[in-house]
Amino acid sequence: MLIRLAFVLFTSAFVSLVVLADRGQIGMIWEFIAKVPFGDKLGHVGLVGTLTVLSNLQLKRRKAGPLMLGSLIVLTCMMLEEGSQYFFPARSFDGYDALANLIGVICGEGLVRMLPRRPTKQDQPPLPPRAEARASCGAP
């Protein structure tokens, strides 16, 4: 439940940030990011990496080929978003942003792969049959 809440809140904030950037209404945040060396690229890696971690945990690490499904969804959405910047006057396409998004997805998936899994009922070895159950079957 906590993962779902974190996923919904982070995704909502992330989408809001993209919408504000598309409208050119991100001035205050951009001024801060511009002061940090490679701030824009580090922001891409951090935001996309976090989104990838939360997506994969929310989707219970489901696989989609060599990648987890959450990673594939985030990567597809981010590449479409980067390409769409060509059509917004307030934005500009930057291949290095796309590369930073890819790095964020790779780091996010790597982190999820390193996290221990919670044991499930399927992971538990079967219990041996109880003595009473054997006795009731007519065994001596």
C-alpha positions as CSV (number, residue, x, y, z in Angstrom):
1,M,0.0,0.0,0.0
2,L,2.9,2.4,0.8
3,I,4.5,1.7,-2.6
4,R,1.2,2.4,-4.4
5,L,0.8,5.8,-2.5
6,A,4.5,6.8,-3.2
7,F,4.0,5.8,-6.9
8,V,0.8,7.8,-7.3
9,L,2.2,10.9,-5.5
10,F,5.5,10.9,-7.3
11,T,3.9,10.2,-10.7
12,S,1.5,13.1,-10.1
13,A,4.3,15.5,-9.2
14,F,6.4,14.3,-12.2
15,V,3.5,14.8,-14.7
16,S,2.8,18.2,-13.2
17,L,6.4,19.2,-13.6
18,V,6.3,18.1,-17.3
19,V,3.1,20.0,-17.9
20,L,4.6,23.2,-16.3
21,A,7.7,22.8,-18.4
22,D,5.6,22.4,-21.6
23,R,3.8,25.6,-20.7
24,G,7.0,27.5,-20.0
25,Q,5.9,28.0,-16.3
26,I,8.9,26.4,-14.6
27,G,11.1,29.5,-14.2
28,M,11.8,29.4,-10.4
29,I,12.8,25.7,-10.5
30,W,14.9,26.2,-13.6
31,E,16.8,29.0,-12.1
32,F,17.9,26.7,-9.2
33,I,18.7,23.8,-11.5
34,A,20.8,26.1,-13.8
35,K,23.0,27.0,-10.8
36,V,24.0,23.3,-10.2
37,P,26.6,21.9,-12.6
38,F,24.9,19.3,-14.8
39,G,21.8,20.0,-12.7
40,D,19.4,19.3,-15.6
41,K,21.0,16.0,-16.5
42,L,21.2,14.9,-12.8
43,G,17.6,15.9,-12.4
44,H,16.7,13.6,-15.3
45,V,18.6,10.7,-13.9
46,G,17.2,11.2,-10.4
47,L,13.6,11.7,-11.4
48,V,13.4,9.0,-14.0
49,G,15.4,6.6,-11.8
50,T,12.9,7.1,-9.0
51,L,10.0,6.7,-11.3
52,T,11.5,3.5,-12.6
53,V,12.0,2.1,-9.1
54,L,8.5,2.9,-8.0
55,S,7.0,1.6,-11.2
56,N,8.8,-1.7,-11.0
57,L,7.9,-2.2,-7.3
58,Q,4.3,-1.3,-8.0
59,L,4.2,-3.8,-10.9
60,K,5.8,-6.5,-8.6
61,R,9.0,-6.7,-10.7
62,R,7.1,-8.2,-13.6
63,K,9.3,-9.0,-16.6
64,A,8.9,-7.8,-20.2
65,G,11.8,-9.4,-22.0
66,P,15.2,-8.4,-20.7
67,L,13.7,-5.5,-18.8
68,M,11.1,-5.2,-16.1
69,L,7.7,-4.0,-17.3
70,G,7.9,-0.8,-15.3
71,S,11.3,0.0,-16.8
72,L,9.9,-0.5,-20.3
73,I,6.9,1.7,-19.7
74,V,9.0,4.5,-18.1
75,L,11.5,4.3,-20.9
76,T,8.8,4.4,-23.6
77,C,7.0,7.3,-22.0
78,M,10.2,9.3,-21.4
79,M,11.4,8.9,-25.0
80,L,8.0,10.0,-26.3
81,E,8.1,13.0,-23.9
82,E,11.5,14.0,-25.1
83,G,10.5,13.7,-28.7
84,S,7.3,15.7,-28.1
85,Q,9.4,18.7,-26.9
86,Y,10.0,19.5,-30.6
87,F,6.4,20.6,-30.8
88,F,6.4,22.9,-27.7
89,P,7.8,26.4,-28.2
90,A,8.9,26.6,-24.6
91,R,10.9,23.4,-24.8
92,S,13.8,22.2,-26.9
93,F,14.8,18.6,-27.7
94,D,18.1,17.6,-26.2
95,G,19.6,14.2,-27.0
96,Y,21.6,14.3,-23.8
97,D,18.3,14.6,-21.8
98,A,17.2,11.4,-23.6
99,L,20.5,9.8,-22.6
100,A,20.1,10.9,-19.0
101,N,16.6,9.4,-19.0
102,L,18.0,6.1,-20.3
103,I,20.7,6.1,-17.6
104,G,17.9,6.8,-15.0
105,V,16.0,3.8,-16.2
106,I,19.0,1.6,-16.1
107,C,20.0,2.8,-12.6
108,G,16.4,2.4,-11.4
109,E,16.1,-1.1,-12.7
110,G,19.5,-2.0,-11.3
111,L,18.5,-0.8,-7.9
112,V,15.2,-2.8,-7.9
113,R,17.2,-5.9,-8.9
114,M,19.5,-5.4,-5.9
115,L,16.7,-5.0,-3.4
116,P,15.8,-8.2,-1.6
117,R,12.4,-9.6,-2.3
118,R,9.8,-10.1,0.3
119,P,9.2,-13.8,0.9
120,T,5.9,-15.0,-0.4
121,K,4.0,-18.2,0.2
122,Q,5.4,-19.6,-3.1
123,D,8.9,-19.1,-1.8
124,Q,8.3,-21.2,1.4
125,P,9.2,-24.9,1.4
126,P,6.2,-27.1,1.8
127,L,5.5,-28.2,5.4
128,P,6.0,-32.0,6.1
129,P,2.7,-33.8,6.7
130,R,1.6,-33.9,10.4
131,A,1.7,-37.2,12.3
132,E,-2.0,-37.2,12.9
133,A,-2.7,-37.0,9.2
134,R,-0.5,-40.1,8.6
135,A,-2.2,-42.0,11.4
136,S,-5.7,-41.3,10.1
137,C,-4.8,-42.8,6.7
138,G,-4.5,-46.3,8.3
139,A,-0.7,-46.2,8.6
140,P,0.6,-48.1,11.7
